[in-house]
Amino acid sequence: MARLPDSIATRKVAILAANGVAVEDVNGIKKQLADEGAEGLLIAPSMAPIKALDGSMLSPDAMLNGMPSVTVDAVVVAGGEGSVKALSASGLGLYYVQEAYKHLKPILAISEGRELLAKAGIPEEEGVILVDEVLAVSLPLRDALLSHRVWDRDTRANQMPA
């Protein structure tokens, strides 16, 4: 299916999460994307179920090393202190967002998710969207997906070691 100029239909977005994730972030992003015909994929350190902050269990769609960021259109780091700490302590978690940055992908972090970006050396700039709650995600992420890539980042991205 061809990409329509005013549509994010068919786009795939990685949602990074680990134990302790804010389930409302994951579910909110997935719903916002699905409402526009896009897909949110839950990416985790392993295929083991993820225990969310509220005690619910989430099933990952893929592992960090099984679906690299080059295979998706954007990356979202969901909130939740435990989740962000686990991803920040993982070389794979850090590499995932660095690789997305290098490939000029839009990157969005919700609340604590910004800590992963900071640890990975991702600067706050165009195409790096920081929000405090999932309700603020829809328009900035949609606009970034419509642009497909953040071309202004190219020179800085080439300096990223990922």
Steps between C-alpha positions, in 0.01 A plus 500: 500500500640839406546756773240774476629856547261586785482159660710291735313183400732199469776661712656286771614647830716319755387550860792416729405350836621273780367396841357803679363670189204736526230289330294811424788626284518176300124466456453870428762508226375178344145639490605836357698327226229242423241779468706629206580163344854477640636229727674518836732207567603422857876441499662358815832358618359146465181326392405436864180675606553852634358583843359852488489744792136413566579126516352414161701292258585607144621275220789637294475491122877470462833527680741792483750290306232330288335807346759777465395863473583504129190284444256755646402856413538650849591407857307581818646448847210439736509633855536308822807531720577127516466458126723795420765389751506150348529634145767753608706221660485298179745553218224386267260764635757776455602377157137480385438871547848597374444302181159665454667838543769414244237389251317832541189339650261702716549413867247575771542455876222515755581626853786285638576378147709813446756351743579223251556756226728706724708194597527403133628849412196595293475881499176694534439627148261480207363150465567414865165552668473514879156491662381461858196285430363272231211739422756746359643247253253492214569815299879526544549132413261521205680806361838331542376185325367705210851644454633141503859607578667787683734614223637797699661248735720336236832667582464451879375144454819405318690583819296247705714188560211250459 
